[in-house]
């Protein structure tokens, strides 16, 4: 019986070590994900820069015209 108890304690210790390792490894994932999202957004802005500029200018001109009517 002592052998099973030792084995159980050893397995519990390994399980706790594994949980700690997994939690530590996932802690940095948020940073990596945020960096990847920023890179993708910057890439989209670079690719569609002219279209985005035209859209924003159009929206602001419409806003300006609507403000002048009020």
N, CA, C and O atoms as a CHARMM CRD file, in Angstrom:
* protein
*
  280
    1    1 UNK  N      0.81500  -1.20300   0.00000 PROA 1      0.00000
    2    1 UNK  CA     0.00000   0.00000   0.00000 PROA 1      0.00000
    3    1 UNK  C      0.85400   1.26000   0.00000 PROA 1      0.00000
    4    1 UNK  O      0.47300   2.26900  -0.59400 PROA 1      0.00000
    5    2 UNK  N      2.01000   1.20600   0.66500 PROA 2      0.00000
    6    2 UNK  CA     2.86300   2.38400   0.70000 PROA 2      0.00000
    7    2 UNK  C      3.36900   2.71700  -0.70200 PROA 2      0.00000
    8    2 UNK  O      3.56800   3.88500  -1.03700 PROA 2      0.00000
    9    3 UNK  N      3.57300   1.70100  -1.50500 PROA 3      0.00000
   10    3 UNK  CA     4.04500   1.92800  -2.87100 PROA 3      0.00000
   11    3 UNK  C      3.00000   2.69500  -3.66800 PROA 3      0.00000
   12    3 UNK  O      3.33500   3.62800  -4.39700 PROA 3      0.00000
   13    4 UNK  N      1.72900   2.30500  -3.53200 PROA 4      0.00000
   14    4 UNK  CA     0.65900   3.00700  -4.24700 PROA 4      0.00000
   15    4 UNK  C      0.53800   4.44800  -3.77600 PROA 4      0.00000
   16    4 UNK  O      0.28200   5.34800  -4.57600 PROA 4      0.00000
   17    5 UNK  N      0.72300   4.66900  -2.46900 PROA 5      0.00000
   18    5 UNK  CA     0.63200   6.01800  -1.92900 PROA 5      0.00000
   19    5 UNK  C      1.76900   6.88400  -2.46000 PROA 5      0.00000
   20    5 UNK  O      1.56400   8.05100  -2.79200 PROA 5      0.00000
   21    6 UNK  N      2.95900   6.31300  -2.53800 PROA 6      0.00000
   22    6 UNK  CA     4.10300   7.04200  -3.08800 PROA 6      0.00000
   23    6 UNK  C      3.86600   7.36100  -4.57000 PROA 6      0.00000
   24    6 UNK  O      4.14700   8.46300  -5.04000 PROA 6      0.00000
   25    7 UNK  N      3.34800   6.37200  -5.27900 PROA 7      0.00000
   26    7 UNK  CA     3.06600   6.56900  -6.69700 PROA 7      0.00000
   27    7 UNK  C      2.00300   7.64600  -6.89100 PROA 7      0.00000
   28    7 UNK  O      2.11500   8.48700  -7.78300 PROA 7      0.00000
   29    8 UNK  N      0.98100   7.61200  -6.05600 PROA 8      0.00000
   30    8 UNK  CA    -0.09300   8.61300  -6.13000 PROA 8      0.00000
   31    8 UNK  C      0.45200  10.01200  -5.84700 PROA 8      0.00000
   32    8 UNK  O      0.12700  10.96100  -6.56100 PROA 8      0.00000
   33    9 UNK  N      1.27000  10.14300  -4.81700 PROA 9      0.00000
   34    9 UNK  CA     1.86500  11.43900  -4.48800 PROA 9      0.00000
   35    9 UNK  C      2.76200  11.93700  -5.62100 PROA 9      0.00000
   36    9 UNK  O      2.76100  13.12200  -5.95500 PROA 9      0.00000
   37   10 UNK  N      3.52500  11.01300  -6.20400 PROA 10     0.00000
   38   10 UNK  CA     4.40700  11.38700  -7.30100 PROA 10     0.00000
   39   10 UNK  C      3.57900  11.86900  -8.50300 PROA 10     0.00000
   40   10 UNK  O      3.91400  12.87800  -9.12400 PROA 10     0.00000
   41   11 UNK  N      2.51000  11.15200  -8.82500 PROA 11     0.00000
   42   11 UNK  CA     1.64200  11.52200  -9.95100 PROA 11     0.00000
   43   11 UNK  C      0.94700  12.86100  -9.68900 PROA 11     0.00000
   44   11 UNK  O      0.82800  13.68600 -10.59400 PROA 11     0.00000
   45   12 UNK  N      0.48900  13.07800  -8.45300 PROA 12     0.00000
   46   12 UNK  CA    -0.12500  14.36100  -8.11800 PROA 12     0.00000
   47   12 UNK  C      0.86800  15.50200  -8.31100 PROA 12     0.00000
   48   12 UNK  O      0.51800  16.55700  -8.84000 PROA 12     0.00000
   49   13 UNK  N      2.10200  15.28700  -7.88200 PROA 13     0.00000
   50   13 UNK  CA     3.13800  16.30800  -8.05500 PROA 13     0.00000
   51   13 UNK  C      3.39400  16.60200  -9.52500 PROA 13     0.00000
   52   13 UNK  O      3.52800  17.76200  -9.91500 PROA 13     0.00000
   53   14 UNK  N      3.46100  15.56300 -10.33600 PROA 14     0.00000
   54   14 UNK  CA     3.68600  15.74900 -11.77900 PROA 14     0.00000
   55   14 UNK  C      2.51000  16.46200 -12.42900 PROA 14     0.00000
   56   14 UNK  O      2.69900  17.29900 -13.31200 PROA 14     0.00000
   57   15 UNK  N      1.29800  16.13500 -11.99700 PROA 15     0.00000
   58   15 UNK  CA     0.11000  16.79700 -12.53800 PROA 15     0.00000
   59   15 UNK  C      0.12400  18.28600 -12.20100 PROA 15     0.00000
   60   15 UNK  O     -0.19700  19.12200 -13.04600 PROA 15     0.00000
   61   16 UNK  N      0.49500  18.61200 -10.97500 PROA 16     0.00000
   62   16 UNK  CA     0.58500  20.02500 -10.57100 PROA 16     0.00000
   63   16 UNK  C      1.66600  20.72800 -11.36800 PROA 16     0.00000
   64   16 UNK  O      1.46600  21.85700 -11.81500 PROA 16     0.00000
   65   17 UNK  N      2.81800  20.07500 -11.55700 PROA 17     0.00000
   66   17 UNK  CA     3.88800  20.66400 -12.36700 PROA 17     0.00000
   67   17 UNK  C      3.41400  20.91800 -13.79400 PROA 17     0.00000
   68   17 UNK  O      3.71800  21.96200 -14.37100 PROA 17     0.00000
   69   18 UNK  N      2.67100  19.97300 -14.36500 PROA 18     0.00000
   70   18 UNK  CA     2.16100  20.11500 -15.72900 PROA 18     0.00000
   71   18 UNK  C      1.17700  21.28000 -15.82700 PROA 18     0.00000
   72   18 UNK  O      1.22800  22.05400 -16.78300 PROA 18     0.00000
   73   19 UNK  N      0.29200  21.40700 -14.85300 PROA 19     0.00000
   74   19 UNK  CA    -0.66500  22.52000 -14.85600 PROA 19     0.00000
   75   19 UNK  C      0.05600  23.85500 -14.78300 PROA 19     0.00000
   76   19 UNK  O     -0.30700  24.79600 -15.48800 PROA 19     0.00000
   77   20 UNK  N      1.07200  23.94500 -13.94000 PROA 20     0.00000
   78   20 UNK  CA     1.84900  25.18200 -13.82300 PROA 20     0.00000
   79   20 UNK  C      2.55600  25.49700 -15.13400 PROA 20     0.00000
   80   20 UNK  O      2.59600  26.65400 -15.55400 PROA 20     0.00000
   81   21 UNK  N      3.11600  24.47900 -15.78600 PROA 21     0.00000
   82   21 UNK  CA     3.80000  24.68600 -17.05600 PROA 21     0.00000
   83   21 UNK  C      2.83600  25.19900 -18.12300 PROA 21     0.00000
   84   21 UNK  O      3.15800  26.13600 -18.85400 PROA 21     0.00000
   85   22 UNK  N      1.67300  24.59800 -18.21100 PROA 22     0.00000
   86   22 UNK  CA     0.68700  24.99900 -19.21700 PROA 22     0.00000
   87   22 UNK  C      0.21600  26.42500 -18.96700 PROA 22     0.00000
   88   22 UNK  O      0.06500  27.20000 -19.91100 PROA 22     0.00000
   89   23 UNK  N     -0.02000  26.78000 -17.70500 PROA 23     0.00000
   90   23 UNK  CA    -0.46500  28.12700 -17.38500 PROA 23     0.00000
   91   23 UNK  C      0.60600  29.15300 -17.73200 PROA 23     0.00000
   92   23 UNK  O      0.28600  30.23100 -18.23200 PROA 23     0.00000
   93   24 UNK  N      1.86600  28.83700 -17.47700 PROA 24     0.00000
   94   24 UNK  CA     2.95700  29.75200 -17.80200 PROA 24     0.00000
   95   24 UNK  C      3.09500  29.91100 -19.30800 PROA 24     0.00000
   96   24 UNK  O      3.33700  31.01800 -19.78900 PROA 24     0.00000
   97   25 UNK  N      2.94800  28.83700 -20.05400 PROA 25     0.00000
   98   25 UNK  CA     3.08400  28.88800 -21.50300 PROA 25     0.00000
   99   25 UNK  C      1.96900  29.71200 -22.13800 PROA 25     0.00000
  100   25 UNK  O      2.21000  30.40200 -23.12800 PROA 25     0.00000
  101   26 UNK  N      0.77600  29.65800 -21.60300 PROA 26     0.00000
  102   26 UNK  CA    -0.34700  30.39500 -22.17300 PROA 26     0.00000
  103   26 UNK  C     -0.33400  31.85800 -21.79300 PROA 26     0.00000
  104   26 UNK  O     -1.05600  32.65100 -22.39800 PROA 26     0.00000
  105   27 UNK  N      0.45600  32.23700 -20.81800 PROA 27     0.00000
  106   27 UNK  CA     0.47400  33.63000 -20.36900 PROA 27     0.00000
  107   27 UNK  C      0.95300  34.55600 -21.47800 PROA 27     0.00000
  108   27 UNK  O      0.46100  35.67900 -21.58800 PROA 27     0.00000
  109   28 UNK  N      1.88400  34.12200 -22.29000 PROA 28     0.00000
  110   28 UNK  CA     2.41900  34.95800 -23.35600 PROA 28     0.00000
  111   28 UNK  C      1.59800  34.94400 -24.62700 PROA 28     0.00000
  112   28 UNK  O      1.87300  35.72400 -25.53800 PROA 28     0.00000
  113   29 UNK  N      0.62600  34.10400 -24.71500 PROA 29     0.00000
  114   29 UNK  CA    -0.14700  33.98700 -25.94000 PROA 29     0.00000
  115   29 UNK  C     -0.91300  35.26200 -26.25000 PROA 29     0.00000
  116   29 UNK  O     -1.08100  35.60100 -27.42100 PROA 29     0.00000
  117   30 UNK  N     -1.37600  35.96700 -25.25100 PROA 30     0.00000
  118   30 UNK  CA    -2.11500  37.19900 -25.49000 PROA 30     0.00000
  119   30 UNK  C     -1.27000  38.22100 -26.21700 PROA 30     0.00000
  120   30 UNK  O     -1.75800  38.89900 -27.12000 PROA 30     0.00000
  121   31 UNK  N     -0.01300  38.34000 -25.83700 PROA 31     0.00000
  122   31 UNK  CA     0.89300  39.28700 -26.47300 PROA 31     0.00000
  123   31 UNK  C      1.13200  38.91100 -27.92200 PROA 31     0.00000
  124   31 UNK  O      1.09100  39.76900 -28.80300 PROA 31     0.00000
  125   32 UNK  N      1.37700  37.65000 -28.17100 PROA 32     0.00000
  126   32 UNK  CA     1.61700  37.19500 -29.54200 PROA 32     0.00000
  127   32 UNK  C      0.39200  37.44600 -30.40800 PROA 32     0.00000
  128   32 UNK  O      0.51600  37.89300 -31.54800 PROA 32     0.00000
  129   33 UNK  N     -0.77100  37.16600 -29.88200 PROA 33     0.00000
  130   33 UNK  CA    -2.00000  37.37900 -30.65400 PROA 33     0.00000
  131   33 UNK  C     -2.20200  38.84600 -30.97500 PROA 33     0.00000
  132   33 UNK  O     -2.57700  39.19000 -32.09600 PROA 33     0.00000
  133   34 UNK  N     -1.95500  39.72300 -29.99800 PROA 34     0.00000
  134   34 UNK  CA    -2.11800  41.16000 -30.23100 PROA 34     0.00000
  135   34 UNK  C     -1.13900  41.63400 -31.29300 PROA 34     0.00000
  136   34 UNK  O     -1.51000  42.42300 -32.16100 PROA 34     0.00000
  137   35 UNK  N      0.09500  41.17300 -31.24100 PROA 35     0.00000
  138   35 UNK  CA     1.09100  41.57700 -32.24400 PROA 35     0.00000
  139   35 UNK  C      0.67600  41.10400 -33.62500 PROA 35     0.00000
  140   35 UNK  O      0.80700  41.85200 -34.59500 PROA 35     0.00000
  141   36 UNK  N      0.17800  39.87700 -33.73800 PROA 36     0.00000
  142   36 UNK  CA    -0.27300  39.36700 -35.03900 PROA 36     0.00000
  143   36 UNK  C     -1.45100  40.16800 -35.57900 PROA 36     0.00000
  144   36 UNK  O     -1.50900  40.45200 -36.77600 PROA 36     0.00000
  145   37 UNK  N     -2.37800  40.53200 -34.72200 PROA 37     0.00000
  146   37 UNK  CA    -3.52500  41.33900 -35.15500 PROA 37     0.00000
  147   37 UNK  C     -3.04600  42.69500 -35.65200 PROA 37     0.00000
  148   37 UNK  O     -3.52100  43.17500 -36.68100 PROA 37     0.00000
  149   38 UNK  N     -2.11200  43.32100 -34.93800 PROA 38     0.00000
  150   38 UNK  CA    -1.58800  44.62400 -35.36100 PROA 38     0.00000
  151   38 UNK  C     -0.88900  44.50900 -36.71000 PROA 38     0.00000
  152   38 UNK  O     -1.06100  45.37000 -37.57300 PROA 38     0.00000
  153   39 UNK  N     -0.10800  43.45700 -36.89600 PROA 39     0.00000
  154   39 UNK  CA     0.59000  43.26000 -38.17000 PROA 39     0.00000
  155   39 UNK  C     -0.40300  43.10600 -39.31100 PROA 39     0.00000
  156   39 UNK  O     -0.21400  43.68400 -40.38100 PROA 39     0.00000
  157   40 UNK  N     -1.46200  42.32900 -39.09100 PROA 40     0.00000
  158   40 UNK  CA    -2.47700  42.13800 -40.13600 PROA 40     0.00000
  159   40 UNK  C     -3.17800  43.46000 -40.44500 PROA 40     0.00000
  160   40 UNK  O     -3.39200  43.78700 -41.61300 PROA 40     0.00000
  161   41 UNK  N     -3.53600  44.22000 -39.41600 PROA 41     0.00000
  162   41 UNK  CA    -4.20300  45.51000 -39.64600 PROA 41     0.00000
  163   41 UNK  C     -3.30300  46.48700 -40.40000 PROA 41     0.00000
  164   41 UNK  O     -3.77000  47.18000 -41.30400 PROA 41     0.00000
  165   42 UNK  N     -2.03300  46.54900 -40.04400 PROA 42     0.00000
  166   42 UNK  CA    -1.10600  47.43300 -40.74900 PROA 42     0.00000
  167   42 UNK  C     -0.97500  46.99900 -42.20500 PROA 42     0.00000
  168   42 UNK  O     -0.92200  47.84000 -43.10200 PROA 42     0.00000
  169   43 UNK  N     -0.92400  45.69400 -42.44200 PROA 43     0.00000
  170   43 UNK  CA    -0.85800  45.18900 -43.81300 PROA 43     0.00000
  171   43 UNK  C     -2.08500  45.56600 -44.62700 PROA 43     0.00000
  172   43 UNK  O     -1.96600  45.94700 -45.79200 PROA 43     0.00000
  173   44 UNK  N     -3.25500  45.46400 -44.02500 PROA 44     0.00000
  174   44 UNK  CA    -4.49700  45.83800 -44.71000 PROA 44     0.00000
  175   44 UNK  C     -4.49900  47.32600 -45.03500 PROA 44     0.00000
  176   44 UNK  O     -4.89100  47.73200 -46.12900 PROA 44     0.00000
  177   45 UNK  N     -4.06100  48.13200 -44.07900 PROA 45     0.00000
  178   45 UNK  CA    -4.01000  49.58600 -44.31300 PROA 45     0.00000
  179   45 UNK  C     -3.03900  49.91100 -45.44500 PROA 45     0.00000
  180   45 UNK  O     -3.33500  50.76400 -46.28200 PROA 45     0.00000
  181   46 UNK  N     -1.89800  49.25200 -45.48200 PROA 46     0.00000
  182   46 UNK  CA    -0.92800  49.51200 -46.54700 PROA 46     0.00000
  183   46 UNK  C     -1.49900  49.10100 -47.90000 PROA 46     0.00000
  184   46 UNK  O     -1.33900  49.82700 -48.88100 PROA 46     0.00000
  185   47 UNK  N     -2.15400  47.95900 -47.96700 PROA 47     0.00000
  186   47 UNK  CA    -2.69700  47.47000 -49.23900 PROA 47     0.00000
  187   47 UNK  C     -3.83000  48.35700 -49.73600 PROA 47     0.00000
  188   47 UNK  O     -3.89400  48.67200 -50.92400 PROA 47     0.00000
  189   48 UNK  N     -4.72400  48.76500 -48.84000 PROA 48     0.00000
  190   48 UNK  CA    -5.90800  49.51300 -49.24000 PROA 48     0.00000
  191   48 UNK  C     -5.83200  50.98700 -48.86900 PROA 48     0.00000
  192   48 UNK  O     -6.86100  51.61500 -48.61900 PROA 48     0.00000
  193   49 UNK  N     -4.63300  51.54400 -48.83000 PROA 49     0.00000
  194   49 UNK  CA    -4.45400  52.92100 -48.37700 PROA 49     0.00000
  195   49 UNK  C     -5.25800  53.92100 -49.20500 PROA 49     0.00000
  196   49 UNK  O     -5.94100  54.77900 -48.64500 PROA 49     0.00000
  197   50 UNK  N     -5.18600  53.82200 -50.50100 PROA 50     0.00000
  198   50 UNK  CA    -5.87300  54.80500 -51.34900 PROA 50     0.00000
  199   50 UNK  C     -7.39600  54.68900 -51.20700 PROA 50     0.00000
  200   50 UNK  O     -8.09200  55.70200 -51.14100 PROA 50     0.00000
  201   51 UNK  N     -7.90900  53.46200 -51.16100 PROA 51     0.00000
  202   51 UNK  CA    -9.34600  53.28400 -51.00900 PROA 51     0.00000
  203   51 UNK  C     -9.83200  53.79500 -49.64700 PROA 51     0.00000
  204   51 UNK  O    -10.89800  54.40200 -49.55300 PROA 51     0.00000
  205   52 UNK  N     -9.05500  53.54800 -48.60900 PROA 52     0.00000
  206   52 UNK  CA    -9.42000  54.02100 -47.27200 PROA 52     0.00000
  207   52 UNK  C     -9.40900  55.54200 -47.23800 PROA 52     0.00000
  208   52 UNK  O    -10.29900  56.16100 -46.65500 PROA 52     0.00000
  209   53 UNK  N     -8.39500  56.14700 -47.86800 PROA 53     0.00000
  210   53 UNK  CA    -8.30600  57.60800 -47.89600 PROA 53     0.00000
  211   53 UNK  C     -9.50800  58.21300 -48.60900 PROA 53     0.00000
  212   53 UNK  O    -10.09200  59.18200 -48.12500 PROA 53     0.00000
  213   54 UNK  N     -9.88200  57.65100 -49.75300 PROA 54     0.00000
  214   54 UNK  CA   -11.04300  58.15100 -50.49100 PROA 54     0.00000
  215   54 UNK  C    -12.32200  58.01100 -49.66800 PROA 54     0.00000
  216   54 UNK  O    -13.14700  58.92500 -49.64100 PROA 54     0.00000
  217   55 UNK  N    -12.48500  56.89000 -49.00800 PROA 55     0.00000
  218   55 UNK  CA   -13.67200  56.66000 -48.19500 PROA 55     0.00000
  219   55 UNK  C    -13.75900  57.66700 -47.04700 PROA 55     0.00000
  220   55 UNK  O    -14.82300  58.23600 -46.80100 PROA 55     0.00000
  221   56 UNK  N    -12.65600  57.88700 -46.35100 PROA 56     0.00000
  222   56 UNK  CA   -12.65400  58.82100 -45.22200 PROA 56     0.00000
  223   56 UNK  C    -12.92300  60.24200 -45.70600 PROA 56     0.00000
  224   56 UNK  O    -13.68500  60.97400 -45.07500 PROA 56     0.00000
  225   57 UNK  N    -12.30900  60.63900 -46.81700 PROA 57     0.00000
  226   57 UNK  CA   -12.55300  61.97800 -47.35500 PROA 57     0.00000
  227   57 UNK  C    -14.01200  62.15100 -47.76000 PROA 57     0.00000
  228   57 UNK  O    -14.59800  63.21000 -47.53500 PROA 57     0.00000
  229   58 UNK  N    -14.59400  61.13000 -48.34600 PROA 58     0.00000
  230   58 UNK  CA   -15.99600  61.18100 -48.74300 PROA 58     0.00000
  231   58 UNK  C    -16.90200  61.32700 -47.51300 PROA 58     0.00000
  232   58 UNK  O    -17.83200  62.13300 -47.50900 PROA 58     0.00000
  233   59 UNK  N    -16.62400  60.55700 -46.49800 PROA 59     0.00000
  234   59 UNK  CA   -17.43200  60.62500 -45.27100 PROA 59     0.00000
  235   59 UNK  C    -17.33000  62.00800 -44.64200 PROA 59     0.00000
  236   59 UNK  O    -18.34400  62.58800 -44.25200 PROA 59     0.00000
  237   60 UNK  N    -16.10800  62.54400 -44.54000 PROA 60     0.00000
  238   60 UNK  CA   -15.94400  63.86500 -43.92500 PROA 60     0.00000
  239   60 UNK  C    -16.58700  64.97400 -44.75500 PROA 60     0.00000
  240   60 UNK  O    -17.11000  65.93900 -44.19800 PROA 60     0.00000
  241   61 UNK  N    -16.55200  64.84400 -46.07500 PROA 61     0.00000
  242   61 UNK  CA   -17.20600  65.87300 -46.89100 PROA 61     0.00000
  243   61 UNK  C    -18.72200  65.83000 -46.70400 PROA 61     0.00000
  244   61 UNK  O    -19.37000  66.87600 -46.65900 PROA 61     0.00000
  245   62 UNK  N    -19.28600  64.63400 -46.59400 PROA 62     0.00000
  246   62 UNK  CA   -20.72100  64.51200 -46.33600 PROA 62     0.00000
  247   62 UNK  C    -21.07800  65.07600 -44.96600 PROA 62     0.00000
  248   62 UNK  O    -22.10100  65.74200 -44.81300 PROA 62     0.00000
  249   63 UNK  N    -20.23900  64.81200 -43.97600 PROA 63     0.00000
  250   63 UNK  CA   -20.48000  65.35100 -42.63500 PROA 63     0.00000
  251   63 UNK  C    -20.45100  66.86900 -42.66800 PROA 63     0.00000
  252   63 UNK  O    -21.29900  67.52500 -42.06300 PROA 63     0.00000
  253   64 UNK  N    -19.47700  67.42900 -43.37300 PROA 64     0.00000
  254   64 UNK  CA   -19.34000  68.88000 -43.45500 PROA 64     0.00000
  255   64 UNK  C    -20.57000  69.48800 -44.13400 PROA 64     0.00000
  256   64 UNK  O    -21.08300  70.51200 -43.68400 PROA 64     0.00000
  257   65 UNK  N    -21.03900  68.86500 -45.20800 PROA 65     0.00000
  258   65 UNK  CA   -22.22400  69.38300 -45.89700 PROA 65     0.00000
  259   65 UNK  C    -23.44600  69.30300 -45.01200 PROA 65     0.00000
  260   65 UNK  O    -24.26100  70.22500 -45.01400 PROA 65     0.00000
  261   66 UNK  N    -23.60200  68.23200 -44.25600 PROA 66     0.00000
  262   66 UNK  CA   -24.75900  68.07900 -43.35800 PROA 66     0.00000
  263   66 UNK  C    -24.71100  69.08600 -42.21500 PROA 66     0.00000
  264   66 UNK  O    -25.75400  69.58300 -41.79000 PROA 66     0.00000
  265   67 UNK  N    -23.53000  69.39200 -41.71600 PROA 67     0.00000
  266   67 UNK  CA   -23.39600  70.36200 -40.62800 PROA 67     0.00000
  267   67 UNK  C    -23.79500  71.74300 -41.12100 PROA 67     0.00000
  268   67 UNK  O    -24.45100  72.49400 -40.39900 PROA 67     0.00000
  269   68 UNK  N    -23.40700  72.08200 -42.33700 PROA 68     0.00000
  270   68 UNK  CA   -23.73500  73.38800 -42.89600 PROA 68     0.00000
  271   68 UNK  C    -25.24500  73.54900 -43.08800 PROA 68     0.00000
  272   68 UNK  O    -25.74900  74.67000 -43.02400 PROA 68     0.00000
  273   69 UNK  N    -25.98400  72.44400 -43.32600 PROA 69     0.00000
  274   69 UNK  CA   -27.42500  72.52700 -43.49400 PROA 69     0.00000
  275   69 UNK  C    -28.13200  72.79100 -42.17400 PROA 69     0.00000
  276   69 UNK  O    -29.19900  73.40400 -42.15600 PROA 69     0.00000
  277   70 UNK  N    -27.56200  72.34300 -41.08800 PROA 70     0.00000
  278   70 UNK  CA   -28.18600  72.49400 -39.77200 PROA 70     0.00000
  279   70 UNK  C    -27.89500  73.86100 -39.30300 PROA 70     0.00000
  280   70 UNK  O    -28.31500  74.24000 -38.21000 PROA 70     0.00000
